[in-house]
Amino acid sequence: MPKLSMHTATVTISLPSDIGSDEEIAALRIAGIPVDALGNAQFGYLFVRNGGGSNRRNIFRWFAGGLPQEPPLP
């Protein structure tokens, strides 16, 4: 079985889930995440985990170089 690689996000930020989209985009940019006017990462990979239940926060994890690709199996 191939060894799974670990990868660490370049930037991780937690924002309230009820924040407006303009405020969310501004917060992501202030944190150093390059997003366009719609909140999409301009490069790299942006993963968003929506908080549910009593935790009403969204976690944004941005990987500057994208996610690593697994090597092909022999």
Backbone bond lengths (Angstrom), bond angles and torsions (degrees), N, CA, C in turn:
res aa  C-N    CA-C-N  psi(-1)  N-CA   C-N-CA  omega(-1)  CA-C   N-CA-C  phi
1 M - - - 1.447 - - 1.530 108.26 -
2 P 1.353 118.17 132.83 1.458 119.85 -179.75 1.523 111.20 -69.49
3 K 1.311 114.62 150.06 1.458 120.64 178.64 1.529 108.94 -74.89
4 L 1.328 116.71 131.46 1.456 120.88 177.77 1.520 109.31 -77.59
5 S 1.317 115.95 137.80 1.457 119.34 179.92 1.523 110.07 -91.07
6 M 1.310 115.58 145.28 1.456 121.71 175.81 1.519 107.67 -97.72
7 H 1.286 116.79 143.37 1.450 120.32 176.06 1.520 108.49 -137.82
8 T 1.303 114.85 143.33 1.446 121.50 -177.64 1.518 109.00 -112.05
9 A 1.313 115.73 137.16 1.459 120.28 178.65 1.522 110.02 -64.96
10 T 1.320 115.71 144.09 1.457 121.35 175.57 1.524 109.77 -69.16
11 V 1.332 116.51 -42.01 1.469 122.73 178.34 1.523 108.33 -137.43
12 T 1.323 116.33 136.11 1.464 122.40 172.62 1.520 107.45 -127.18
13 I 1.328 116.18 131.40 1.461 120.69 -179.58 1.527 108.94 -140.82
14 S 1.321 116.18 142.04 1.457 122.98 178.23 1.527 108.18 -113.09
15 L 1.336 115.83 126.61 1.465 121.22 -179.44 1.522 109.80 -127.64
16 P 1.334 117.41 150.40 1.467 119.72 176.26 1.527 110.31 -60.66
17 S 1.319 116.61 142.90 1.464 119.69 -177.66 1.524 112.49 -72.45
18 D 1.330 117.66 -17.61 1.467 119.74 -178.62 1.531 112.99 -96.10
19 I 1.327 117.53 13.39 1.461 121.71 178.79 1.534 109.13 -72.69
20 G 1.324 117.22 147.02 1.459 121.33 178.23 1.521 111.49 -70.87
21 S 1.319 116.73 158.36 1.467 120.00 -176.23 1.527 112.27 -64.56
22 D 1.333 118.17 -38.78 1.465 120.10 178.25 1.526 110.94 -64.32
23 E 1.322 116.60 -40.46 1.465 120.82 178.44 1.526 110.80 -68.10
24 E 1.326 116.11 -37.94 1.463 120.67 178.60 1.529 110.54 -63.24
25 I 1.321 116.84 -46.74 1.469 121.14 179.49 1.526 110.14 -62.41
26 A 1.328 117.07 -42.57 1.469 120.42 178.54 1.524 110.91 -61.85
27 A 1.329 117.52 -42.82 1.469 121.24 -179.97 1.527 111.10 -64.84
28 L 1.333 117.28 -40.49 1.462 120.44 178.53 1.529 110.36 -63.43
29 R 1.323 116.53 -42.59 1.471 120.49 179.31 1.525 111.04 -65.71
30 I 1.326 117.46 -41.32 1.470 120.72 178.33 1.527 110.18 -61.87
31 A 1.335 116.47 -35.42 1.468 121.04 178.98 1.526 112.18 -73.32
32 G 1.339 116.90 -9.56 1.460 120.17 178.67 1.512 114.53 99.18
33 I 1.327 117.13 9.73 1.462 120.85 179.24 1.527 108.21 -90.83
34 P 1.335 118.00 118.89 1.466 120.36 -177.86 1.533 111.25 -78.56
35 V 1.325 116.10 101.29 1.461 120.89 179.65 1.519 110.02 -116.99
36 D 1.338 115.31 153.12 1.461 120.30 176.96 1.529 109.26 -85.87
37 A 1.319 116.63 -171.53 1.467 121.69 -176.58 1.528 113.02 -65.66
38 L 1.337 117.39 -17.98 1.465 121.21 178.45 1.527 112.78 -96.48
39 G 1.335 116.95 -4.85 1.457 120.68 -179.57 1.515 114.18 91.63
40 N 1.334 117.05 9.98 1.465 121.03 177.36 1.524 109.60 -86.83
41 A 1.325 116.36 140.84 1.464 120.31 178.27 1.523 109.52 -63.32
42 Q 1.330 116.17 134.26 1.461 120.71 179.07 1.523 110.94 -76.10
43 F 1.314 116.92 -26.14 1.462 122.07 171.75 1.514 107.77 -156.85
44 G 1.305 116.03 166.20 1.452 120.12 -175.78 1.522 110.14 79.49
45 Y 1.317 115.70 -156.76 1.463 121.62 -177.69 1.522 108.62 -134.84
46 L 1.330 117.44 127.16 1.462 122.76 178.36 1.518 108.70 -111.28
47 F 1.326 115.99 117.45 1.461 122.76 179.28 1.523 107.94 -106.11
48 V 1.326 116.88 131.12 1.463 121.60 179.81 1.518 108.54 -118.99
49 R 1.319 115.40 126.46 1.465 121.10 176.32 1.523 107.12 -110.95
50 N 1.315 116.01 117.33 1.462 121.24 -178.77 1.515 110.25 -80.88
51 G 1.324 115.14 128.18 1.461 120.20 178.06 1.516 110.38 -77.98
52 G 1.287 115.84 140.98 1.461 120.65 179.19 1.519 110.02 -129.37
53 G 1.286 116.22 176.96 1.464 120.54 179.10 1.513 111.26 65.52
54 S 1.325 116.19 -134.58 1.462 120.17 -178.17 1.529 112.11 -79.13
55 N 1.341 117.41 -15.79 1.463 121.45 179.27 1.522 108.96 -93.88
56 R 1.301 116.89 95.20 1.461 121.74 -176.29 1.523 110.72 -95.06
57 R 1.330 116.14 53.73 1.455 121.82 179.57 1.523 108.97 -129.07
58 N 1.321 115.40 150.15 1.456 121.32 175.37 1.521 108.25 -106.85
59 I 1.317 115.88 137.45 1.460 122.27 178.78 1.524 107.69 -104.42
60 F 1.322 116.54 123.95 1.460 123.05 177.98 1.521 107.67 -108.25
61 R 1.328 116.56 124.61 1.465 121.63 177.31 1.519 107.47 -122.45
62 W 1.339 115.86 120.34 1.458 121.11 -178.27 1.519 109.53 -111.92
63 F 1.316 115.30 128.69 1.457 123.29 177.83 1.529 106.87 -108.63
64 A 1.324 117.67 109.37 1.465 122.26 -173.31 1.520 112.82 -59.60
65 G 1.307 117.08 -39.77 1.459 120.06 -177.11 1.510 113.51 -95.47
66 G 1.299 118.16 10.05 1.458 120.77 -174.66 1.517 109.66 81.40
67 L 1.304 116.37 -179.54 1.457 120.65 178.61 1.517 109.72 -86.94
68 P 1.332 117.33 139.53 1.465 119.15 179.69 1.522 110.88 -65.88
69 Q 1.301 115.23 144.38 1.460 121.12 178.25 1.518 109.03 -89.86
70 E 1.301 115.97 139.03 1.460 120.50 176.88 1.524 108.81 -72.99
71 P 1.327 117.76 141.06 1.469 119.07 177.17 1.528 110.18 -66.33
72 P 1.319 117.39 150.66 1.466 119.22 179.43 1.524 110.98 -64.99
73 L 1.301 115.05 147.49 1.467 119.78 178.05 1.521 109.62 -72.96
74 P 1.347 116.74 144.93 1.477 119.22 -179.86 1.513 112.52 -68.31
